[in-house]
Amino acid sequence: MRNIINFQTDLLRTFVSVIDLGAYTKAGDALGRTQPAISLQMRRLEELVGAPLIKQVGRTLLLTSEGEMLLSYAREILRLNDEAASYFNRSKIAGVLRVGLPNDYAVAFLQGVITEYTRQHAGISLELHCGWSAEILERLHADELDVVIAMANNEHTQYLSRSWIERPIWAASESGSLDTARGVPLAAHPEGCAYRARMIQALDAAQVRWRIAYTGPGIGGLQNAVINGLGVSALTRYTMLPGMRTLTDTDGFPPLAEIRVGLFYKHPRLSDAGIRLVNHVIARLDEAGVSGDPTRRHVELARQ
């Protein structure tokens, strides 16, 4: 009979709280325990794993490679545990949920998923905040947002629960013709947008001239610019609309680099309503075939 290690949820909750809140004392305050009790639980968890999970550099707590992998599993275990506990508790789901969405991603799809959840729970008041990925992640860090969907990269992995890959699509007007005499006309978000950067990088690498023909912060304006033939743009499959066509390498447009998108939240700060929202979003992403394997995200991000 093989030896099975049982990871107690209270130990995993302590581990996730220490990482998400950035300190043993803050984790203790959130969980109602003393700092020595938190330290003891962390030692017990490291004994179960058989390796250190956290190292301290100055005042900063950093994960070891074993800690990174365990954190992925711990978030999933706690998410499912808390969803089950909320279900059997039969408590009414209510409260305010503050959700951050990026300007340059599939806002319509994600808003639909999130508002679908709030329609099922009349006691929830939803606040949607749109902005650049770095901005809304900073607001999550400051506890101004509860759940964020944003671009994920090597610098933005804290609070990351689930991530998936999107490959942008070159989009153009279905009826219009492209005048590339002065360079490819681009419809783009302002500087700082990951999609804008990928368009420019791809065209520069292929030695294709380009120019910015339209700039605007909103996805609706970008879509209208494409449909009306003002320029081509990089969109996702969810933001392609009737009246648009896809451009490929046969049209002279090189493939665009993929983008990793992530679902972020602080587990110890999340209410029952927030946990259920996270589970709802993950379920819809799985159904849409865009949700990745959470236990591989650190390996994949390290290769980028």
C-alpha positions in Angstrom: 0.0 0.0 0.0 1.5 3.3 -1.0 2.1 6.0 1.5 -0.4 8.9 0.9 0.4 12.4 2.2 -2.7 14.3 3.4 -2.3 18.0 3.0 -4.6 19.6 5.7 -6.5 22.5 4.3 -5.7 24.6 7.4 -2.0 24.3 6.6 -2.6 25.1 2.9 -4.7 28.1 3.9 -2.0 29.4 6.1 0.6 29.0 3.3 -1.6 30.8 0.7 -2.4 33.6 3.2 1.3 34.1 4.0 2.1 34.4 0.3 -0.9 36.5 -0.7 -0.6 38.9 2.2 3.2 39.0 2.2 3.9 38.5 5.9 3.4 36.0 8.7 1.9 38.7 11.0 -0.7 39.7 8.3 -1.6 36.1 7.7 -2.0 35.6 11.5 -4.3 38.6 11.7 -6.4 37.4 8.8 -6.7 33.8 10.2 -7.0 34.8 13.9 -3.7 33.1 14.9 -0.5 34.3 16.5 2.7 34.6 14.4 4.4 31.7 16.3 1.3 29.5 15.4 1.6 30.6 11.7 5.4 29.7 11.8 4.6 26.3 13.3 2.1 25.5 10.7 4.5 26.5 7.9 7.1 24.1 9.4 4.6 21.3 9.5 3.7 21.9 5.9 7.4 21.9 4.9 7.9 18.6 6.8 5.1 17.1 4.7 6.6 18.3 1.5 10.1 17.5 2.5 11.5 20.7 1.3 11.6 24.5 2.1 8.7 26.4 0.6 9.6 30.0 1.4 12.8 31.9 1.6 13.2 35.4 3.0 15.3 38.0 1.3 15.4 41.1 3.4 11.7 41.8 4.2 10.5 40.0 1.1 9.1 36.5 1.2 10.0 34.5 -1.9 8.8 31.1 -3.0 11.2 28.2 -3.7 10.6 26.1 -6.7 8.7 23.5 -4.5 6.8 26.4 -3.0 5.7 27.6 -6.4 4.4 24.2 -7.4 2.6 23.7 -4.1 1.0 27.1 -4.3 -0.7 26.1 -7.6 -2.2 23.0 -6.0 -3.1 24.8 -2.8 -5.1 27.5 -4.5 -7.1 24.9 -6.4 -7.7 22.8 -3.3 -8.8 25.7 -1.2 -11.0 27.1 -4.1 -12.9 23.8 -4.3 -13.0 23.3 -0.5 -14.5 26.8 0.0 -17.0 26.3 -2.8 -18.2 23.1 -1.2 -18.3 24.7 2.3 -20.3 27.6 0.9 -22.8 25.2 -0.8 -23.5 23.1 2.2 -23.6 26.2 4.5 -26.7 27.3 2.5 -25.9 30.9 3.3 -27.3 33.6 1.1 -24.7 34.9 -1.3 -24.6 38.7 -1.0 -22.3 41.7 -0.9 -20.2 43.9 -3.2 -17.8 42.3 -5.7 -15.2 44.6 -7.3 -13.9 43.1 -10.6 -11.1 44.4 -12.7 -11.0 43.8 -16.5 -8.3 44.9 -19.0 -9.1 47.4 -21.7 -7.5 45.3 -24.4 -9.0 41.8 -23.9 -12.3 40.1 -24.6 -14.3 42.4 -22.4 -17.7 41.5 -23.9 -17.1 37.7 -23.3 -15.8 38.3 -19.7 -18.5 40.8 -18.8 -21.1 38.3 -20.0 -19.7 35.6 -17.8 -19.5 37.8 -14.8 -22.9 39.4 -15.2 -24.4 36.0 -15.7 -23.2 35.1 -12.3 -24.6 38.2 -10.6 -28.0 37.7 -12.3 -28.2 34.3 -10.5 -27.6 36.0 -7.1 -29.7 39.1 -6.6 -28.0 40.0 -3.4 -24.7 40.7 -5.2 -23.8 44.2 -6.2 -21.2 44.2 -9.1 -18.6 46.9 -9.7 -16.7 46.5 -13.0 -13.4 48.5 -13.3 -11.6 48.5 -16.7 -8.0 49.6 -17.1 -4.6 48.5 -18.2 -3.4 45.2 -16.8 -0.6 46.7 -14.6 -3.1 49.3 -13.2 -5.8 46.9 -12.2 -3.2 44.5 -10.7 -1.9 47.3 -8.6 -5.5 48.0 -7.4 -5.8 44.3 -6.4 -2.5 44.5 -4.5 -4.0 47.6 -2.6 -7.2 45.6 -1.8 -9.2 48.0 -4.0 -10.4 45.1 -6.2 -11.4 41.6 -5.3 -10.9 39.7 -8.6 -8.9 40.7 -11.6 -8.4 39.3 -15.1 -5.2 40.7 -16.7 -2.2 39.9 -18.8 0.2 37.6 -17.0 4.0 37.6 -17.5 7.1 37.0 -15.5 6.6 40.2 -13.5 2.8 39.7 -12.9 2.4 36.2 -11.3 1.5 37.2 -7.7 -2.1 36.2 -6.8 -2.3 34.2 -10.1 -4.8 31.4 -9.8 -5.4 30.3 -13.4 -3.9 31.3 -16.8 -4.4 30.5 -20.4 -3.0 31.4 -23.8 -4.6 33.7 -26.4 -3.1 34.2 -29.8 -4.2 37.5 -31.3 -5.8 37.6 -34.7 -5.2 40.2 -37.5 -8.6 41.7 -38.2 -9.6 43.9 -41.1 -12.8 45.2 -42.7 -14.6 42.6 -44.7 -15.6 45.0 -47.4 -12.8 47.6 -47.6 -9.5 47.3 -49.3 -6.2 48.0 -47.6 -4.1 51.0 -48.9 -0.6 50.0 -47.7 1.3 52.5 -49.9 2.2 54.6 -46.8 2.5 51.5 -44.7 0.0 49.2 -43.0 -2.6 51.4 -41.2 -3.0 50.1 -37.6 -5.9 50.7 -35.3 -4.5 50.3 -31.8 -4.9 51.1 -28.1 -2.5 53.7 -26.7 1.1 52.8 -25.9 1.3 50.2 -23.1 -1.1 47.8 -24.7 0.2 44.3 -25.2 -1.7 43.9 -28.5 -0.3 47.1 -29.9 3.2 46.0 -29.0 2.8 42.6 -30.7 1.5 44.2 -33.9 4.5 46.5 -34.1 7.0 43.7 -33.2 5.6 41.3 -35.8 5.6 43.9 -38.6 9.1 45.2 -37.7 10.4 41.6 -37.7 8.9 41.0 -41.1 10.3 44.4 -42.3 6.8 45.6 -43.2 6.1 49.3 -43.0 3.3 50.5 -40.7 1.7 53.6 -39.3 -0.8 54.3 -36.6 -4.1 55.3 -38.2 -6.4 55.2 -35.2 -5.7 55.3 -31.4 -8.4 54.8 -28.8 -8.7 53.3 -25.3 -12.0 51.5 -25.8 -12.6 48.2 -27.5 -15.8 49.5 -29.2 -14.0 52.3 -30.9 -11.3 49.9 -32.1 -13.8 47.5 -33.5 -15.6 50.3 -35.3 -12.3 51.6 -36.8 -11.6 48.1 -38.2 -15.2 47.6 -39.6 -15.1 51.1 -41.2 -11.7 50.3 -42.9 -9.7 52.9 -40.9 -7.0 50.3 -40.1 -6.2 46.7 -39.2 -5.9 45.5 -35.6 -5.0 42.6 -33.4 -8.2 41.2 -31.7 -9.2 38.0 -30.0 -11.7 35.5 -31.4 -14.2 36.9 -28.8 -13.9 40.5 -30.1 -14.2 39.7 -33.8 -17.5 41.0 -35.2 -19.6 40.6 -38.3 -18.1 42.9 -41.0 -14.5 41.8 -40.1 -12.2 39.3 -41.8 -9.1 37.6 -40.6 -5.7 38.4 -42.2 -3.0 35.7 -42.4 0.5 35.3 -43.7 -1.0 34.7 -47.2 -2.2 38.3 -47.0 1.3 39.4 -46.0 0.6 39.6 -42.2 3.0 37.6 -40.0 1.7 35.6 -37.0 1.3 37.6 -33.8 3.0 36.5 -30.6 0.7 34.8 -28.1 -0.4 36.5 -24.9 -0.9 34.8 -21.5 -4.0 36.0 -19.6 -4.6 35.2 -15.9 -7.2 35.2 -13.2 -5.9 36.9 -10.1 -7.3 37.2 -6.5 -6.2 37.1 -2.9 -7.7 34.0 -1.4 -7.7 35.2 2.2 -9.4 38.4 1.2 -12.2 36.8 -0.9 -15.7 36.4 0.4 -18.0 33.4 -0.3 -19.5 35.4 -3.1 -16.1 36.0 -4.6 -15.1 32.3 -4.3 -18.3 31.3 -6.2 -17.6 34.0 -8.8 -14.1 32.6 -9.4 -15.5 29.1 -9.7 -18.1 30.3 -12.2 -15.5 32.1 -14.3 -13.2 29.1 -14.4 -16.1 26.8 -15.3 -17.1 29.0 -18.2 -13.4 29.3 -19.4 -13.2 25.5 -19.3 -16.3 25.2 -21.4 -14.9 27.7 -23.9 -11.7 25.7 -24.1 -9.4 28.5 -23.0 -8.5 27.6 -19.4 -5.1 26.2 -18.9 -3.6 23.7 -16.5 -2.9 25.7 -13.3 -0.2 23.3 -12.0 2.0 24.1 -15.1 1.9 27.8 -15.1 5.2 28.5 -13.3 7.1 26.2 -15.7 5.5 27.8 -18.7 6.1 31.4 -17.4 9.7 30.6 -16.7 10.2 29.6 -20.3 8.9 32.9 -21.7 
